[in-house]
């Protein structure tokens, strides 16, 4: 099973169009971790799982969601309501409570992938306004592959190039 995660495009519709057209038929699901600054009925979001970020005004998007894709339970939230700038503790407690195997979040604009107690936590980074150690890449999104014995996370830049040095493989 493969899913695509993107976050924090902050109104940059063109980059979503580019990514969704290139990968929409190559993944089982697409998740947007918030701060799109777009409307829920935007045609780009047809078939895309989207949550509300701290810069998404209006009641249309949920603050969090749970989905099962090919037998894998996924939990997604933007992260601001879980204090992800400080730690992943509150996010981890929620993931444990609901039994999620993959947890997606944004908000920090910094890419991350880590496995803790059998759960994979992925922040795809901001596709439009990156921060932190990998900001010079110019924006990232992630493709997560869930296999019976491992989970792989690959990050891509705005030109759809894989960033090989950021590939992460986790045993299940």
N, C-alpha and C positions, 0 to 999 in steps of 0.2 A: 504494500500500500504506500502511495506517495501523496503528500499534501504540500501545498505551497503556502507560505506565510509571508505577509507583507504588512508594513505598518508605517504610520506617520508620513503620509505623502503630502499632507497639509495643502490640499487643493490642487496638486499637480495631477491632473486627469490624464495627461499624455503618457506618463510613465506607467500608470495602471493599464492603459490600453495596450501599450507595448508588451508588458509582462503577460497580461491575460491572453492576448492573441498568440504569443509565443509558447506559453505553457499550459493554457486551459485544457487542451486535449491530451496532455502528457501527465497529468496528475489526477488523483481521485477526488480531490476537493481543494478549494481555495479559501483561505482564511485571511481576513483583514483585521488587524489588532487595534484599530481605532486611529483617531485624528486624521480622518480622510478629509474633513471639512466639506463633505459632499452630502447630497440628499439620499435617503434610503431608496427612493424610486429611480435613482440614476441608472440608466441602462448598463453601466459597467458592473453594477452589483447583482445583476441577474445570476442566480446560482452561486453567489459568493456569500460566505458567512462573515458578518461584519458586527463589530461591537462599537459602542460609543466611547470616544476618548474625551479628555478634558477640554479639547478645542472643538468638539462636535456639539453644537448647540441645537436644542430641539429634542423632543422625546422619542424620535423614531427608532433609534438603535437601542438594543438592550445593553446593559452595563457588562454583562457576561453571558456566555452561552456554553452549553455542553452538547457535543455531537458524538455519535459513534460512526466511524468510517472504517469499513472492512473489519469490524470487530474490535477496533481500538477506540477507547473512550478519550475524547479530547476536550479539554477545558480551555476557554479563551476569555481574556479580559484585557482591557487596555493596561491596567496596572496602577493607575493613580489612586484608585480606591483601596488598593492593597499595599500601598507604601513601598513599591518596588525600588524606588530611589534609595531607600535605606537598607532593605533586606528582602529576601524572598520568603521569610517566615510565614507571614499571613497567607501568601499565595500557596505555600506548601501545605498549610493546615487545611485550606479549602480543597486542594487537590486530593489530599488524603481522605477527607470527609466524603467526597463523591466518588472516589476510586478512579481518578483519571490517570491514564498512562502517559499522555502527552499534554503539556501545559504551554500555552502560547500567550505572550504578553508583549507590550510595546512600551511606550511612554518615555523611556530613558534615552531613546535615540542611539543606543549603543547595543551592538549585536552581542549575543551570548548564547551558549549552548552548554548545558551541564546535565548530568544524570545524578539523581539523588534518590536513594531508597526505591529504585526501580521505576522512577518517573523521570521523563525527559522534559526539561525546561528550556524553551527556546524563545529568545527575543530576536526577530529578524533584523533589528536595527531600523533606523529611519531610511526609507528609500529616497527622501528628498533633503533632509536636514540632519545628516549624521553628526554624532559627537563622539568624543573619546578616542581611544587608541587607533581605531580604524576609520576615523573620519575622512582621512585623505583618500579613501577608496571612492568617496563621493556618493554613497548611498548603497544599501544592500537589501536583499530579500533572501529567504531561505526555502529550500526544498528538503523535506524530511521524509526519509524512507524508513518504514517500519517493517522489519523482517522477523521471522520467528525467534532468531537468536541474537539479533542486534538491531540497533537504530542508527541510521546515518543522517548527518546534517551537512548539507552543502550550502554555502553562501554564494550569492551571485551579485555582480555589480549592475549598475544602470544600463550597461551595454549588453547585459545578459551573459556576460562571461563568468564562468565559475572561478572562484578564488581558491585555488587548490590548497594553499597553505592554511586555509581555515576549515578544511574538511575535518569533521569530527565523527568518530565511530565509537559507539557505546555498546557494550555487551549487555544482554538482557538477563 
